[in-house]
Amino acid sequence: MRTPHVVAVMGVAGTGKTTIGALLAARLGVPYAEGDDFHPPANIAKMSAGTPLDDADRWPWLDAIGSWAHGRAGHGGVVSCSALKRSYRDRLRAAAPGLVFVHLAGDRALIEDRMAHRRGHFMPAALLDSQFATLQPLGPDEAGVVVDVSGTPEEIAERAARALAGLPAAPC
């Protein structure tokens, strides 16, 4: 039997990391963890006020996600995490070496429109520019896949599951 991957669903705000992450986890039959739940209250307050996080804010958050991912090694799991910079992904992989990434990517106008229509989320659309400015796409040496965010959540999750199936099996 193939060992399930531990997957971080990454991308800028508004790409559907939470929705696609949960759908992907259900498809793969593994637990899902919401990356935002790993943020300390100070980070939530800062983002709610429209202030982007800096790296010092992100390190404890990334360490908490990395710890969760490490604990899922050999069992599989999906966690949402923006993971916009290579250094963030490197930090996650330092904790969970087998972690693979699903980079949800798409047209800025589509993503902005989706952000404008979501309710009850602390990340304002005004921070989208800073997210795109920070984004460093997956490098060719990084384990992961890029998945387009056009279409329905179910279509996106299906594309992600198919793309992951094409990756080498997860280490045990």
C-alpha positions as CSV (number, residue, x, y, z in Angstrom):
1,M,0.0,0.0,0.0
2,R,1.2,3.5,-0.9
3,T,2.1,5.7,2.1
4,P,0.1,8.9,1.9
5,H,1.9,12.2,1.6
6,V,1.9,14.9,4.2
7,V,0.8,17.9,2.1
8,A,0.9,21.7,2.7
9,V,-1.6,23.5,0.5
10,M,0.1,26.8,-0.2
11,G,-0.6,30.1,-2.0
12,V,-1.6,33.7,-1.5
13,A,-4.8,34.6,0.4
14,G,-8.0,33.9,-1.4
15,T,-6.8,30.9,-3.5
16,G,-8.9,28.5,-1.5
17,K,-6.3,26.9,0.7
18,T,-8.9,26.0,3.4
19,T,-11.6,24.8,1.1
20,I,-9.3,22.8,-1.2
21,G,-7.2,21.5,1.7
22,A,-10.3,20.0,3.4
23,L,-11.6,18.6,0.1
24,L,-8.2,17.1,-0.7
25,A,-7.8,15.6,2.7
26,A,-11.2,13.9,2.4
27,R,-10.2,12.6,-1.1
28,L,-6.9,11.2,0.3
29,G,-8.6,9.8,3.5
30,V,-6.2,11.8,5.8
31,P,-6.7,14.4,8.5
32,Y,-6.9,18.1,7.6
33,A,-5.4,20.9,9.8
34,E,-6.3,24.6,9.2
35,G,-3.1,26.5,9.1
36,D,-4.7,29.7,10.5
37,D,-5.4,27.8,13.7
38,F,-1.7,27.6,14.3
39,H,-1.3,31.5,14.4
40,P,-0.9,33.0,17.8
41,P,-3.5,35.6,18.8
42,A,-1.0,38.5,18.1
43,N,-0.7,37.4,14.5
44,I,-4.5,37.4,14.0
45,A,-4.8,40.8,15.6
46,K,-2.0,42.2,13.4
47,M,-3.5,40.8,10.1
48,S,-7.0,41.9,11.2
49,A,-5.7,45.4,11.5
50,G,-4.4,45.2,7.9
51,T,-0.8,44.9,8.9
52,P,1.3,42.2,7.1
53,L,3.2,39.8,9.2
54,D,7.0,39.9,9.2
55,D,9.3,36.9,9.4
56,A,9.6,37.2,13.2
57,D,5.8,36.8,13.4
58,R,5.8,33.8,11.1
59,W,8.6,31.6,12.6
60,P,6.5,30.3,15.6
61,W,3.6,29.8,13.3
62,L,5.7,27.8,10.8
63,D,7.3,25.8,13.6
64,A,3.9,24.8,14.9
65,I,2.7,23.7,11.4
66,G,6.0,21.9,10.9
67,S,5.6,20.0,14.2
68,W,2.1,18.9,13.1
69,A,3.4,17.8,9.7
70,H,6.2,15.9,11.3
71,G,3.7,14.0,13.5
72,R,1.8,13.0,10.4
73,A,4.8,11.4,8.7
74,G,4.0,7.9,7.5
75,H,0.3,8.5,8.1
76,G,-0.5,11.4,5.7
77,G,-2.2,14.6,6.3
78,V,-3.1,18.0,4.7
79,V,-2.4,21.4,6.2
80,S,-3.1,24.8,4.8
81,C,-0.2,27.3,5.0
82,S,0.5,30.2,2.7
83,A,4.3,29.2,2.6
84,L,4.9,32.1,0.3
85,K,8.7,32.2,0.6
86,R,11.2,29.5,-0.1
87,S,12.7,30.1,3.4
88,Y,9.3,29.4,4.9
89,R,9.0,26.1,3.0
90,D,12.6,25.2,4.0
91,R,11.7,25.8,7.6
92,L,8.7,23.5,7.3
93,R,10.7,20.8,5.5
94,A,13.4,21.0,8.2
95,A,10.7,19.9,10.7
96,A,8.9,17.5,8.2
97,P,11.4,16.4,5.5
98,G,8.8,14.5,3.5
99,L,6.4,17.4,3.2
100,V,5.1,18.1,-0.3
101,F,3.4,21.3,-1.5
102,V,0.3,21.9,-3.5
103,H,0.7,25.5,-4.8
104,L,-2.7,26.9,-5.6
105,A,-2.1,29.5,-8.2
106,G,-4.3,31.7,-10.5
107,D,-5.2,34.9,-12.0
108,R,-5.0,37.9,-9.6
109,A,-8.4,39.3,-10.6
110,L,-10.1,35.9,-9.9
111,I,-8.4,35.7,-6.5
112,E,-9.3,39.3,-5.6
113,D,-12.9,38.7,-6.6
114,R,-13.1,35.6,-4.4
115,M,-11.6,37.5,-1.4
116,A,-14.1,40.3,-1.9
117,H,-17.0,37.8,-1.6
118,R,-15.9,35.8,1.4
119,R,-17.2,36.5,4.8
120,G,-15.8,36.2,8.3
121,H,-12.1,36.0,7.4
122,F,-9.5,38.1,9.2
123,M,-7.4,38.6,6.0
124,P,-8.5,41.8,4.2
125,A,-8.3,42.0,0.4
126,A,-6.0,45.0,0.9
127,L,-3.2,42.7,1.9
128,L,-3.4,40.7,-1.4
129,D,-0.7,43.0,-3.1
130,S,1.7,42.2,-0.3
131,Q,1.0,38.5,-0.6
132,F,1.8,38.5,-4.4
133,A,4.9,40.7,-3.8
134,T,6.2,38.1,-1.2
135,L,5.3,35.0,-3.2
136,Q,8.2,32.9,-4.4
137,P,6.8,30.0,-6.5
138,L,8.0,26.5,-5.9
139,G,11.5,25.8,-7.2
140,P,12.2,22.9,-9.5
141,D,14.0,21.2,-6.6
142,E,11.0,21.4,-4.3
143,A,8.7,18.5,-3.9
144,G,5.3,19.7,-5.0
145,V,2.9,20.6,-7.7
146,V,1.2,23.8,-9.0
147,V,-2.6,23.6,-9.4
148,D,-4.7,26.2,-11.1
149,V,-7.5,27.6,-9.0
150,S,-10.1,28.2,-11.8
151,G,-13.2,26.1,-11.6
152,T,-15.2,24.7,-8.7
153,P,-13.6,23.6,-5.5
154,E,-14.3,20.0,-6.4
155,E,-12.5,20.4,-9.8
156,I,-9.5,22.0,-8.1
157,A,-9.3,19.3,-5.5
158,E,-9.5,16.6,-8.1
159,R,-6.6,18.3,-10.1
160,A,-4.6,18.4,-6.9
161,A,-5.2,14.8,-6.1
162,R,-4.2,13.7,-9.6
163,A,-1.1,15.8,-9.6
164,L,-0.1,14.4,-6.2
165,A,-0.6,10.8,-7.5
166,G,2.1,11.5,-10.0
167,L,4.7,12.3,-7.3
168,P,7.0,9.6,-5.9
169,A,5.6,7.7,-2.9
170,A,6.0,9.4,0.5
171,P,8.8,8.2,2.7
172,C,7.7,5.9,5.5
